[in-house]
Every structure is written in C-alpha cells, then in structure tokens.
Amino acid sequence: MELSELKRVKELQEENRKLRQMYAELDLHNKMLRDVLQKVPASYRPYRLR
C-alpha cells in the first residue's frame, strides 16, 4: 500500500470510530427516553410506545 492509501485508511477508521461512538450515545439516549416514557401514565401519552 502506498502512503496516501494508508493515510486514507486511517482517516476512514477514525471516522468509523466517531460514528460508532455517536450511534452508541444516541442509542443510550433513546433507551433512557423510552424508560422515562414507560413511567408516564398512559392517560398523559397521546402516542404508543413500540
């Protein structure tokens, strides 16, 4: 592999790491919100949780 290819691979690995971290944080937030909404009485919810 050439130096430019190695550099591009490293950049893509770093971007992938950041995207995975972002996804993990969003997934955690989503789970926390669902947990909170489960505790809200159904009469206050104009929607259904899936």
TIDRENLUM-207496 format. One record per residue (C-alpha): residue number from 1; residue in one letter; y, z, x. Coordinates in nm, 2 decimals, m for minus. Each point is the difference from the previous one (the first is absolute). Layout:
NUM,A,Y,Z,X
...
! end
This chain:
1,M,0.00,0.00,0.00
2,E,0.35,m0.07,0.11
3,L,0.26,0.26,0.04
4,S,0.19,m0.12,m0.31
5,E,m0.31,0.01,m0.21
6,L,m0.07,0.36,0.11
7,K,0.35,0.10,m0.08
8,R,m0.03,m0.16,m0.35
9,V,m0.33,0.19,m0.06
10,K,0.16,0.33,0.10
11,E,0.29,m0.07,m0.24
12,L,m0.24,m0.08,m0.28
13,Q,m0.20,0.31,0.07
14,E,0.31,0.21,m0.02
15,E,0.11,m0.16,m0.32
16,N,m0.34,0.06,m0.14
17,R,0.02,0.36,0.10
18,K,0.33,0.04,m0.17
19,L,m0.12,m0.17,m0.32
20,R,m0.31,0.22,m0.02
21,Q,0.22,0.31,0.04
22,M,0.23,m0.12,m0.27
23,Y,m0.29,m0.07,m0.23
24,A,m0.15,0.35,0.07
25,E,0.33,0.17,m0.09
26,L,0.05,m0.21,m0.32
27,D,m0.36,0.08,m0.10
28,L,0.06,0.37,0.06
29,H,0.32,m0.01,m0.21
30,N,m0.17,m0.18,m0.27
31,K,m0.28,0.26,m0.01
32,M,0.25,0.28,0.00
33,L,0.20,m0.15,m0.29
34,R,m0.32,m0.06,m0.20
35,D,m0.09,0.36,0.06
36,V,0.33,0.13,m0.13
37,L,0.00,m0.24,m0.30
38,Q,m0.35,0.13,m0.09
39,K,0.16,0.34,m0.05
40,V,0.27,m0.12,m0.23
41,P,m0.10,0.05,m0.37
42,A,m0.10,m0.32,m0.17
43,S,0.27,0.04,m0.26
44,Y,0.26,m0.05,0.27
45,R,m0.16,m0.32,0.14
46,P,0.09,m0.33,m0.16
47,Y,m0.28,m0.17,0.21
48,R,m0.36,0.04,0.09
49,L,m0.13,0.07,0.35
50,R,m0.29,m0.22,0.11
! end
